[in-house]
Amino acid sequence: MARTREFDTDAAVSRAMELFWTRGYEATSVRDLTRHLGIGQGSLYAAFGDKDGLYRAALDHYRATLAAAALRDLEAGDGARAAIRTMLLERARIATEGGGRGCLAVNAACERLPHDPATARTVRDMQDAGRDALTDLLRAAAERGEIAPRHDPYALAGFLVTFLNGLLVAAKVTPDVRALEPLVEVALGALD
C-alpha cells in the first residue's frame, strides 16, 4: 500500500524556491533540498519526480506569486509613470534582499538557458506577461496624453522589460536599492 504524503507540498515548493533563489540550481543539491525542506529523498522524488521537477514547480510558484505581484503593481499606480516607478523600485528592493539574490527568473535565465527548454518557456512567459501588461498601460497612458506618444508602446514596454532584467542583475552586483533608484529615473525618461 502506498504511503500518504506527510508534508505540505505548497510549503515545500515555497521553501525550495527560496533555496534555489539564494543558491541557484546547480549549487543546490538534492541533499540540500531534503535538509532544507525537512523531507526524505524518496518523498521529494514521489512528489516532484526529481530535482528538475521541484525547480520547475519553484519557478511556477515564483510566477504565481512575485511575478504576479509585479503585474498588480502596474495596476495600482496613480498614472503610468508612478505605476512603472513603483514596480521597478519594488522589484529592485526584492532583488537586493538577502545580500543581492537578484530575481529568480533572471537568475534562471542566466544559469539554465539555452540548454533547459522548460525553464526558457517559463521565463519567456513571465517576460511576455510583463511586456503585455506594460504595453497596455503605456498605450492607455499615451491615449490620455500622460506620456509622449513618440515611441510605439510595444517597443517601449520591451525596453522597460529589458531594463528591468538588467536592473535585477545589477542588484546582485550592487545590493543597495538606493544606488539603483537613479537608474530607474533615467529609464523613466524614456516616457518623456
C-alpha positions as CSV (number, residue, x, y, z in Angstrom):
1,M,0.0,0.0,0.0
2,A,1.3,3.5,-0.9
3,R,2.3,5.8,2.0
4,T,0.4,9.0,2.4
5,R,2.4,12.1,1.8
6,E,3.3,13.6,5.1
7,F,4.3,17.2,4.2
8,D,2.7,20.2,2.7
9,T,3.8,20.3,-1.0
10,D,2.9,24.0,-1.4
11,A,5.1,24.9,1.6
12,A,7.9,22.7,0.3
13,V,7.7,24.4,-3.1
14,S,7.9,27.8,-1.5
15,R,10.8,26.8,0.7
16,A,12.6,25.2,-2.3
17,M,12.0,28.4,-4.3
18,E,13.8,30.4,-1.6
19,L,16.8,28.0,-1.6
20,F,17.1,27.9,-5.4
21,W,16.7,31.7,-5.5
22,T,19.6,32.1,-3.0
23,R,21.9,29.4,-4.2
24,G,21.0,28.7,-7.8
25,Y,20.0,25.5,-9.5
26,E,23.5,23.9,-9.9
27,A,24.7,24.8,-6.4
28,T,21.6,23.3,-4.8
29,S,21.9,19.5,-4.3
30,V,19.0,17.1,-3.6
31,R,20.6,16.7,-0.2
32,D,20.4,20.4,0.4
33,L,16.8,20.4,-0.7
34,T,15.8,17.5,1.6
35,R,17.6,19.0,4.6
36,H,16.1,22.5,3.9
37,L,12.6,21.0,3.4
38,G,12.8,18.5,6.2
39,I,11.7,15.6,4.0
40,G,13.3,12.4,2.8
41,Q,14.7,11.9,-0.7
42,G,12.0,9.4,-1.5
43,S,9.3,11.9,-0.6
44,L,10.9,14.6,-2.8
45,Y,11.0,12.1,-5.8
46,A,7.5,10.9,-5.1
47,A,6.1,14.5,-5.0
48,F,8.1,16.2,-7.7
49,G,9.8,13.4,-9.8
50,D,13.3,14.8,-9.4
51,K,15.2,18.0,-8.7
52,D,14.2,19.4,-12.1
53,G,10.6,18.9,-11.3
54,L,10.9,20.7,-8.0
55,Y,12.8,23.5,-9.7
56,R,10.0,23.9,-12.3
57,A,7.5,23.9,-9.5
58,A,9.5,26.6,-7.7
59,L,9.7,28.7,-10.9
60,D,5.9,28.3,-11.4
61,H,5.4,29.4,-7.8
62,Y,7.6,32.4,-8.3
63,R,5.5,33.3,-11.4
64,A,2.2,32.9,-9.5
65,T,3.4,35.0,-6.5
66,L,6.2,37.6,-7.1
67,A,5.9,38.0,-10.9
68,A,2.1,38.3,-10.5
69,A,2.6,40.9,-7.8
70,A,4.7,42.9,-10.2
71,L,1.8,42.9,-12.6
72,R,-0.5,44.1,-9.9
73,D,1.9,46.9,-9.1
74,L,1.3,48.2,-12.6
75,E,-2.5,48.4,-11.9
76,A,-2.1,50.1,-8.6
77,G,-0.4,53.4,-9.5
78,D,-1.8,56.8,-10.0
79,G,-0.8,57.1,-13.6
80,A,1.6,55.1,-15.8
81,R,4.8,56.8,-14.6
82,A,4.1,56.3,-10.9
83,A,3.0,52.7,-11.5
84,I,6.1,51.9,-13.5
85,R,8.4,53.6,-11.0
86,T,6.7,51.6,-8.1
87,M,7.0,48.3,-10.0
88,L,10.7,48.9,-10.9
89,L,11.7,50.0,-7.4
90,E,9.8,47.2,-5.7
91,R,11.4,44.6,-7.9
92,A,14.8,46.2,-7.1
93,R,14.1,46.2,-3.4
94,I,13.2,42.5,-3.5
95,A,16.3,41.7,-5.6
96,T,18.6,43.4,-3.2
97,E,17.2,41.5,-0.2
98,G,19.4,38.8,1.3
99,G,22.6,40.3,0.1
100,G,21.6,40.7,-3.5
101,R,20.0,37.5,-4.6
102,G,18.5,39.1,-7.7
103,C,15.4,37.8,-9.4
104,L,14.7,34.1,-9.6
105,A,13.5,34.3,-13.2
106,V,16.6,36.4,-14.3
107,N,18.9,34.1,-12.4
108,A,17.2,31.1,-14.0
109,A,17.7,32.6,-17.5
110,C,21.4,33.3,-16.8
111,E,22.1,29.9,-15.3
112,R,19.8,27.5,-17.2
113,L,19.4,28.9,-20.7
114,P,19.7,27.9,-23.5
115,H,20.0,24.3,-22.6
116,D,16.8,24.0,-20.5
117,P,13.7,24.5,-22.7
118,A,11.2,24.1,-19.8
119,T,12.9,27.0,-17.9
120,A,13.1,29.0,-21.2
121,R,9.3,28.7,-21.6
122,T,8.6,29.7,-18.1
123,V,10.9,32.7,-18.1
124,R,9.6,33.7,-21.6
125,D,6.0,33.5,-20.3
126,M,6.9,35.8,-17.4
127,Q,8.6,38.3,-19.7
128,D,5.8,38.2,-22.2
129,A,3.2,38.8,-19.5
130,G,5.2,41.8,-18.2
131,R,5.6,43.2,-21.7
132,D,1.9,42.8,-22.5
133,A,0.9,44.5,-19.2
134,L,3.3,47.3,-19.8
135,T,2.1,47.7,-23.4
136,D,-1.5,48.1,-22.3
137,L,-0.6,50.6,-19.6
138,L,1.6,52.6,-22.0
139,R,-0.9,52.6,-24.8
140,A,-3.7,53.9,-22.5
141,A,-1.3,56.5,-21.0
142,A,-0.4,57.7,-24.5
143,E,-4.0,58.0,-25.4
144,R,-4.7,60.1,-22.3
145,G,-1.7,62.3,-23.2
146,E,0.0,61.3,-20.0
147,I,3.2,60.2,-21.8
148,A,4.8,61.2,-25.0
149,P,3.5,59.2,-28.0
150,R,6.9,59.2,-29.7
151,H,7.6,55.5,-29.1
152,D,5.5,52.5,-30.0
153,P,4.0,51.2,-26.7
154,Y,5.1,47.6,-27.5
155,A,8.7,48.7,-28.2
156,L,8.8,50.9,-25.1
157,A,7.4,48.0,-23.0
158,G,10.2,45.8,-24.4
159,F,12.7,48.4,-23.4
160,L,11.4,48.6,-19.9
161,V,11.4,44.8,-19.5
162,T,15.0,44.7,-20.8
163,F,15.9,47.5,-18.4
164,L,14.3,45.6,-15.5
165,N,16.3,42.5,-16.4
166,G,19.5,44.5,-16.3
167,L,18.5,46.3,-13.1
168,L,17.9,42.9,-11.4
169,V,21.3,41.7,-12.5
170,A,22.8,45.0,-11.2
171,A,21.0,44.3,-7.8
172,K,23.2,41.2,-7.4
173,V,26.4,43.3,-8.0
174,T,25.2,46.3,-6.0
175,P,22.7,45.1,-3.5
176,D,21.7,48.6,-2.5
177,V,18.3,49.8,-3.7
178,R,19.3,53.5,-3.1
179,A,22.1,53.1,-5.6
180,L,19.7,51.7,-8.1
181,E,17.0,54.4,-7.8
182,P,18.7,56.9,-10.0
183,L,18.9,54.3,-12.8
184,V,15.1,53.9,-12.6
185,E,14.7,57.7,-13.0
186,V,16.9,57.6,-16.1
187,A,14.7,54.7,-17.6
188,L,11.6,56.7,-16.8
189,G,13.0,59.4,-19.0
190,A,12.0,57.2,-22.0
191,L,8.4,58.1,-21.2
192,D,9.0,61.8,-22.0
